[in-house]
Amino acid sequence: MRNGRWEGSRRRPPWWPENEPFPPRQGWAGPQGWRGGRFVRRMAMFFVAAAVFSVVGATVLFWTLAAALGAPDLLGNVARGVALLLILYGFVFTARSLRRLTAPVGDVIEAVGRVADGDLSTRVGERGSRDARSLARAFNAMVSRLETVEEQRRRLLADVSHELRTPLSVVQGNLEALVDGVHQADEAHLLAILDETKVLSRLVEDLRTLSLAESGALALHREAVDVGVLVRETVDSFASQAEPAGVAIGAQVPSGLPQVDADPVRAREILENLIANAIRYTPRGGRVNVEARAQDAFVAIDVRDTGAGIAPELVDRIFDRFYKSAESRGAGLGLAIAKQLVAAHGGEIRAASVLGQGTDITFTLPVETSPTEPA
C-alpha cells in the first residue's frame, strides 16, 4: 500500500517498531541490534568444537589408561595423571561454559511460556553474552508493546461500552414506554428513538473507520484532488450549522495551489471533523476560518477558531481516542479519526492553542506527482 502500513505479504504486528521493515530482511538487526543468524552460527560452532574436543579427549584418555597399565614407570604415570586431570578440567570447563551459554536462552524460553499463559508482566533479566543480552532486551521490548496493546484493547472495550450504554438506554426506555402505553406511538416519540439509532449508527461507523485506519487495513481510493474545491464545498456545507450558532465561517484558498494525492471522501471527512469540532467550541459571535497553503511537497490546511482554547497540558491529548472535554456531547472520536486518516495519507496533523484566544489545527496532504514518462 502507498501509506506505508504494509510491506511484503504479511501484516506489521501492532508491537513491531514503526521504523523497522516487516517482514524482517535476512540478517535483520532489531532495535537492540540482535542478529539471530550470528547467534545460531556461534552456537553451532561451539557444539562442533565441543564434540571434537570430546572425541580427542576420550582418545587421549583411552591411550593414557592403556599406557599406564603397560608401563608402570613413575614419571610416566605422573605425566599421564596430569594429562588426565587436564582432560577432566576441560570437560568441566566445557560443561560450565555450555551452561552459562544456554541459561539465558532458557530464561527466554521459560518467559515465553509465561507470556503464552497470559502473563504480560513477564520480563527477562539481561545476562550472558552480548547476543543473549540483546535477545533479552528484544523480548522485553516486544512484551512491553504487547502489554500496551492489551491495555488499549481493554480501555477501548470499556469506552465503547460506556458510549453505547446511553443511546441504548434511551431506545429501550422509549420502547418500553410505548409498549406499556405510557407514551403514544406518535411522531415525537418515534423521532426520539430514530435520533438515538442514528447516534448508534454513527458511533459504530466511526469505530469501524478508526479500527481500519489504526490497523493499516483502510482502503484509500487516491486520486488528484483540487484543494480549493474541497475546502470551499466543505465550508459551504457547514453554513447551515454555523449560522444558527452565531458563528461566522469562511475559507481562504490561494490560486495556483497544487492538487493533492488523496482519497477525496476521506480528505473531506478529515476536514468535516475539524470544522465540526471548531464550530462546537466557538461561542456566539466567534469565527471559524479555513485556510490552505503550499508547504514543500505537501499542502497544509489550517482550521482556526476563536473559541476558549485548550490548556497547554491537554493539547497533546485531543487526538486520543474517546478523549473529550466535560461539556462535549460527542463520542470523542472525531479528532482521533482525523489523525489516523491523515497518517494513512502520509501527512501530519498538529494542534496549537492559547487559552481565551482559540485553537488552530493544521494537517498536511501530499502533493500529486505526475508519473514519470518512459524514455
KEFI-460696 format. One line per 5 residues: number of its first residue (from 0); their letters; for each residue x, y negated, z of C-alpha. Coordinates in nm, 4 decimals, padded with zeros to 6 digits. Each point is the difference from the previous one (the first is absolute). Last residue first. Layout:
BEGIN
NUM = a = X/Y/Z; ...
END
This chain:
BEGIN
374 = apetp = 01.2189/-00.7469/-02.2192; -00.3059/00.1029/00.1979; -00.2020/-00.2911/00.1473; 00.0342/-00.0447/00.3742; -00.3382/-00.0006/00.1698
369 = stevp = -00.1227/-00.3469/00.1034; 00.0321/-00.0716/00.3711; -00.3079/-00.0912/00.2037; 00.0995/-00.1993/00.3063; -00.0093/00.1836/00.3320
364 = ltfti = -00.2658/-00.1015/00.2574; 00.0706/-00.2088/00.3087; -00.1938/-00.0770/00.3176; -00.0273/-00.3119/00.2129; -00.2166/-00.0587/00.3070
359 = dtgqg = -00.0159/-00.3535/00.1428; -00.1802/-00.0619/00.3296; -00.1450/-00.3106/00.1581; 00.0833/-00.3197/00.1871; -00.1089/00.0518/00.3622
354 = lvsaa = 00.2523/00.2731/00.0641; 00.2502/00.0200/-00.2837; 00.0019/00.3017/-00.2305; 00.2209/00.1830/-00.2461; -00.0909/00.3320/-00.1574
349 = riegg = 00.1819/00.2407/-00.2274; -00.0729/00.2281/-00.2935; 00.2450/00.1745/-00.2318; -00.0238/00.1507/-00.3474; 00.0643/00.3432/-00.1497
344 = haavl = -00.3594/00.0532/-00.1103; -00.0549/00.2610/00.2729; 00.1449/-00.2460/00.2520; -00.2663/-00.2571/-00.0968; -00.2709/00.2641/00.0376
339 = qkaia = 00.1330/00.1034/00.3428; 00.0098/-00.3575/00.1296; -00.3464/-00.0833/-00.1331; -00.1428/00.3134/00.1618; 00.1459/-00.0998/00.3378
334 = lglga = -00.1334/-00.3536/-00.0507; -00.3542/00.1253/-00.0553; -00.0023/00.2821/00.2562; -00.0892/-00.1751/00.3256; -00.3523/00.1416/00.0127
329 = grsea = -00.1731/-00.3356/-00.0309; -00.1893/-00.1993/00.2600; 00.2996/-00.1987/00.1183; -00.0351/-00.2031/00.3202; 00.2490/00.2058/00.2003
324 = skyfr = 00.2597/-00.0088/-00.2767; 00.0666/00.2958/-00.2243; 00.2450/00.2889/-00.0359; -00.1641/00.3061/-00.1493; 00.3077/00.0818/-00.2127
319 = dfird = 00.2869/-00.2385/00.0547; 00.0348/-00.2927/-00.2435; -00.0845/-00.2564/00.2683; 00.2731/00.1339/00.2277; 00.2954/-00.2078/-00.1211
314 = vlepa = -00.1881/-00.3250/00.0674; -00.0941/00.0984/00.3550; 00.3039/-00.1295/00.1921; -00.0156/-00.3305/-00.1886; -00.3669/-00.0641/00.0991
309 = igagt = -00.2246/-00.0205/-00.3056; -00.1574/-00.3057/-00.1620; -00.3183/-00.1870/00.0893; -00.1066/-00.0355/-00.3613; 00.1305/-00.2250/-00.2755
304 = drvdi = 00.0431/00.2778/-00.2551; 00.2680/00.1055/-00.2481; -00.0091/00.2910/-00.2439; 00.3265/-00.0006/-00.1931; 00.0641/00.2061/-00.3155
299 = avfad = 00.3579/00.0740/-00.1054; 00.0790/00.1181/-00.3530; 00.3035/00.2224/-00.0194; 00.3272/00.0375/-00.1910; 00.1329/-00.3295/00.1425
294 = qarae = -00.2915/-00.1733/00.1745; -00.2683/-00.1461/-00.2274; -00.2865/-00.1794/00.1732; -00.3604/00.0605/00.1071; -00.2105/-00.2059/00.2414
289 = vnvrg = -00.3173/00.0806/00.1931; -00.1393/-00.2645/00.2383; -00.2446/00.0480/00.2845; -00.1365/-00.3150/00.1648; -00.1522/-00.1096/00.3282
284 = grpty = -00.3172/-00.1974/00.0660; -00.1619/00.2902/00.1797; 00.2636/00.2172/00.1647; 00.2386/00.2301/-00.1908; 00.0330/00.3492/00.1468
279 = riana = -00.2530/00.1811/-00.2193; 00.0952/-00.2009/-00.3084; 00.3632/00.1150/00.0297; -00.0965/00.3656/00.0494; -00.2249/-00.0058/-00.3048
274 = ilnel = 00.2783/-00.1643/-00.2018; 00.2586/00.2615/00.1041; -00.2269/00.2990/-00.0602; -00.1124/-00.1378/-00.3354; 00.3593/-00.0574/-00.1136
269 = ierar = 00.1017/00.3577/00.0736; -00.3178/00.1371/-00.1599; 00.0697/-00.2094/-00.3107; 00.3405/00.1629/-00.0315; -00.1626/00.3405/00.0511
264 = vpdad = -00.2463/-00.0514/-00.2852; 00.2582/-00.1610/-00.2296; 00.2573/00.2813/00.0527; 00.3229/-00.1897/-00.0388; 00.2860/-00.1059/-00.2270
259 = vqplg = -00.0201/-00.3778/00.0251; -00.0475/-00.2612/-00.2713; 00.2322/-00.2971/-00.0090; -00.1216/-00.3458/00.1112; -00.0018/-00.2405/-00.2951
254 = spvqa = -00.2510/-00.2339/00.1591; 00.0081/-00.0552/00.3726; -00.2654/00.1619/00.2236; -00.1591/-00.2040/00.2768; -00.3163/00.1412/00.1595
249 = giavg = -00.2751/-00.1410/00.2211; -00.2213/00.0711/00.2985; -00.1840/-00.2409/00.2271; -00.1457/00.1496/00.3166; -00.3414/-00.1019/00.1337
244 = apeaq = -00.0959/00.3605/00.0753; -00.2974/-00.0253/-00.2392; 00.2423/-00.1198/-00.2740; 00.2742/00.2610/00.0562; -00.2162/00.3055/-00.0631
239 = safsd = -00.1559/-00.1147/-00.3287; 00.3380/-00.1332/-00.1163; 00.1637/00.3380/00.0579; -00.0488/00.1280/-00.3573; 00.1569/-00.3214/-00.1334
234 = vterv = 00.3222/00.0744/00.1911; 00.0203/00.3490/-00.1500; -00.0619/-00.1259/-00.3542; 00.2581/-00.2769/00.0381; 00.2706/00.2222/00.1481
229 = lvgvd = -00.0315/00.2868/-00.2493; -00.0298/-00.2306/-00.3021; 00.3151/-00.1867/00.1006; 00.1838/00.3208/00.0846; -00.0510/00.1439/-00.3491
224 = vaerh = 00.0492/00.3736/00.0445; 00.2133/00.2277/-00.2197; -00.0946/00.3580/00.0835; 00.0231/00.2441/00.2864; -00.2559/00.2648/00.0792
219 = lalag = 00.1231/00.0793/00.3518; -00.0753/00.3427/00.1464; 00.0322/00.0054/00.3786; 00.1877/00.3123/00.1103; 00.2874/-00.1811/00.1732
214 = seals = -00.1114/00.1276/00.3402; -00.0573/-00.3517/00.1383; -00.1933/-00.1068/-00.3098; -00.2244/00.3066/-00.0006; -00.0791/-00.0375/00.3710
209 = ltrld = -00.0707/-00.3730/-00.0321; -00.2339/00.0504/-00.2951; -00.1868/00.2804/00.1788; -00.0272/-00.2018/00.3202; -00.1362/-00.2972/-00.1920
204 = evlrs = -00.2549/00.2221/-00.1777; -00.1169/00.1486/00.3309; -00.0310/-00.3451/00.1574; -00.1901/-00.1366/-00.2989; -00.2465/00.2895/00.0080
199 = lvkte = -00.0523/-00.0356/00.3738; -00.0667/-00.3736/-00.0304; -00.2379/00.0690/-00.2875; -00.1807/00.2551/00.2183; -00.0325/-00.2719/00.2644
194 = dlial = -00.1604/-00.2386/-00.2487; -00.2471/00.2678/-00.1115; -00.1112/00.0613/00.3588; -00.0652/-00.3701/00.0505; -00.1779/-00.0142/-00.3374
189 = lhaed = -00.2364/00.2768/00.1169; -00.0856/-00.1948/00.3127; -00.0770/-00.3202/-00.1893; -00.1814/00.1697/-00.2883; -00.2556/00.1766/00.2160
184 = aqhvg = 00.0020/00.3516/00.1434; -00.1620/-00.1285/00.3168; 00.1985/00.0128/00.3181; -00.0820/00.1807/00.3255; -00.1784/00.2725/-00.1982
179 = dvlae = 00.2198/00.2778/00.1366; 00.1404/00.0782/-00.3471; 00.0703/-00.3664/-00.0736; 00.1685/-00.0517/00.3361; 00.2081/00.3150/-00.0531
174 = lngqv = 00.1069/-00.1324/-00.3401; 00.0951/-00.3360/00.1450; 00.2070/00.1533/00.2784; 00.1783/00.2445/-00.2322; 00.0921/-00.2716/-00.2480
169 = vslpt = 00.1219/-00.2322/00.2744; 00.1976/00.2769/00.1700; 00.1589/00.0993/-00.3319; 00.0979/-00.3605/-00.0662; 00.1690/-00.0268/00.3439
164 = rlehs = 00.1680/00.3420/00.0229; 00.1765/-00.0100/-00.3352; 00.2531/-00.2635/00.1091; 00.0823/00.1801/00.3263; 00.0376/00.3388/-00.1666
159 = vdall = 00.2232/-00.1549/-00.2652; 00.2171/-00.1614/00.2661; 00.0364/00.3224/00.1998; 00.0800/00.2029/-00.3114; 00.2512/-00.2620/-00.1118
154 = rrrqe = 00.1680/-00.0004/00.3423; 00.0361/00.3754/-00.0175; 00.1506/-00.0180/-00.3486; 00.2330/-00.2828/00.0985; 00.1247/00.2010/00.2978
149 = evtel = 00.0563/00.3010/-00.2259; 00.1932/-00.2140/-00.2495; 00.2199/-00.1361/00.2785; 00.0694/00.3505/00.1322; 00.0889/00.1192/-00.3491
144 = rsvma = 00.2361/-00.2938/-00.0366; 00.1680/00.0822/00.3293; 00.0207/00.3660/-00.1026; 00.1866/-00.0942/-00.3186; 00.2393/-00.2325/00.1821
139 = nfara = 00.0761/00.2693/00.2593; 00.0701/00.2555/-00.2733; 00.2297/-00.2395/-00.1870; 00.1872/-00.0783/00.3208; 00.0388/00.3711/00.0825
134 = lsrad = 00.1269/00.0773/-00.3507; 00.2491/-00.2845/00.0233; 00.1235/00.1369/00.3317; 00.0418/00.3457/-00.1536; 00.1882/-00.1437/-00.2976
129 = rsgre = 00.2323/-00.1941/00.2304; 00.0710/00.3103/00.2024; -00.1661/00.0867/00.3290; -00.2450/-00.2145/00.1906; -00.2994/-00.2269/-00.0539
124 = gvrts = -00.2847/00.1007/00.2299; -00.3176/00.1007/-00.1789; -00.3383/-00.1698/00.0520; -00.3463/00.1414/00.0561; -00.2767/-00.2560/00.0590
119 = ldgda = -00.1867/00.1412/-00.2992; -00.1048/00.3112/00.1940; -00.2539/00.1551/-00.2375; 00.1039/00.3667/00.0000; 00.1946/-00.0580/-00.3240
114 = vrgva = 00.1873/-00.2755/00.1838; 00.0977/00.2490/00.2690; 00.1219/00.2494/-00.2620; 00.2003/-00.2702/-00.1742; 00.1624/-00.0807/00.3344
109 = eivdg = 00.1212/00.3594/00.0358; 00.1501/-00.0091/-00.3492; 00.1619/-00.3368/00.0732; 00.1549/00.1286/00.3211; 00.1216/00.3114/-00.1822
104 = vpatl = 00.1759/-00.2228/-00.2511; 00.1727/-00.1732/00.2912; 00.1032/00.3418/00.1436; 00.1347/00.1372/-00.3309; 00.3343/-00.1781/-00.0065
99 = rrlsr = 00.0727/00.0229/00.3715; -00.0865/00.3717/-00.0072; 00.2178/00.0620/-00.3044; 00.2864/-00.1824/00.1662; -00.0442/00.2088/00.3162
94 = atfvf = -00.0041/00.3243/-00.1985; 00.3057/-00.1013/-00.2045; 00.1919/-00.0946/00.3154; -00.0868/00.3326/00.1622; 00.1081/00.1934/-00.3107
89 = gylil = 00.3227/-00.1996/-00.0249; 00.0707/00.0586/00.3680; -00.0399/00.3732/-00.0614; 00.2451/-00.0211/-00.2891; 00.2490/-00.1958/00.2071
84 = llavg = -00.0318/00.2514/00.2810; 00.0657/00.2868/-00.2425; 00.3067/-00.1784/-00.1393; 00.1302/-00.0482/00.3539; -00.0556/00.3683/00.0680
79 = ravng = 00.1809/00.0941/-00.3221; 00.2971/-00.2100/00.0996; 00.0026/00.1507/00.3486; -00.0307/00.3527/-00.1442; 00.2851/-00.0654/-00.2390
74 = lldpa = 00.2184/-00.1298/00.2794; -00.0722/00.3045/00.2182; 00.0488/00.2788/-00.2560; -00.2922/00.2504/-00.0089; -00.0044/00.0416/-00.3801
69 = glaaa = -00.2695/00.2446/-00.1188; -00.2902/-00.1026/00.2233; 00.0903/-00.3670/-00.0244; 00.0272/00.0202/-00.3787; -00.3527/00.1322/-00.0292
64 = ltwfl = -00.1339/-00.2606/00.2396; 00.1757/-00.2816/-00.1859; -00.1110/00.1240/-00.3440; -00.3623/00.0173/00.1113; 00.0222/-00.3475/00.1507
59 = vtagv = 00.1616/-00.1370/-00.3155; -00.2775/00.1465/-00.2162; -00.2734/-00.1260/00.2337; 00.1531/-00.3458/-00.0037; 00.0247/-00.0085/-00.3794
54 = vsfva = -00.3612/00.1074/-00.0365; -00.1199/-00.2443/00.2656; 00.1987/-00.2879/-00.1493; -00.1478/00.0665/-00.3424; -00.3524/00.0056/00.1455
49 = aavff = 00.0593/-00.3192/00.1991; 00.1373/-00.1750/-00.3090; -00.3064/00.1043/-00.2022; -00.2286/-00.1129/00.2830; 00.1687/-00.3397/00.0170
44 = mamrr = -00.0059/-00.0475/-00.3774; -00.3738/00.0716/-00.0085; -00.0665/-00.2433/00.2852; 00.2036/-00.2666/-00.1734; -00.1886/00.0527/-00.3255
39 = vfrgg = -00.3346/-00.0227/00.1790; 00.0986/-00.3281/00.1669; 00.1197/-00.1500/-00.3293; -00.3240/00.0906/-00.1741; -00.2198/-00.1486/00.2758
34 = rwgqp = 00.1596/-00.3410/-00.0171; -00.0852/-00.2144/00.3013; 00.0586/-00.3717/-00.0453; -00.2326/-00.1343/00.2692; -00.2564/-00.1366/-00.2459
29 = gawgq = 00.0265/00.3196/-00.2040; 00.2817/00.0902/-00.2354; -00.1208/00.1753/-00.3092; 00.2389/00.2586/-00.1512; -00.2634/00.0959/-00.2518
24 = rppfp = -00.2575/-00.2758/-00.0246; -00.2679/-00.0386/00.2626; -00.3648/00.0380/-00.1110; -00.0474/-00.2871/00.0781; 00.2361/-00.2963/-00.0296
19 = enepw = 00.1074/-00.1856/00.3187; -00.0832/-00.3652/00.0774; -00.3515/00.0718/00.1280; 00.1294/00.2550/00.2528; -00.2184/00.3191/00.0039
14 = wpprr = -00.2506/00.0095/00.2888; -00.3095/-00.0359/-00.2201; 00.1204/00.2819/-00.2315; 00.0876/-00.1067/-00.3598; -00.2148/00.2011/-00.2436
9 = rsgew = 00.1599/00.2555/-00.2266; 00.0512/00.0052/-00.3774; 00.2796/-00.2527/-00.0226; -00.0435/-00.3343/00.1636; -00.3274/-00.1404/00.1206
4 = rgnrm = -00.0577/-00.3184/00.1968; 00.1918/-00.2162/-00.2398; -00.2887/-00.2119/-00.1189; 00.0576/00.1046/-00.3599; -00.1088/00.3584/00.0567
END
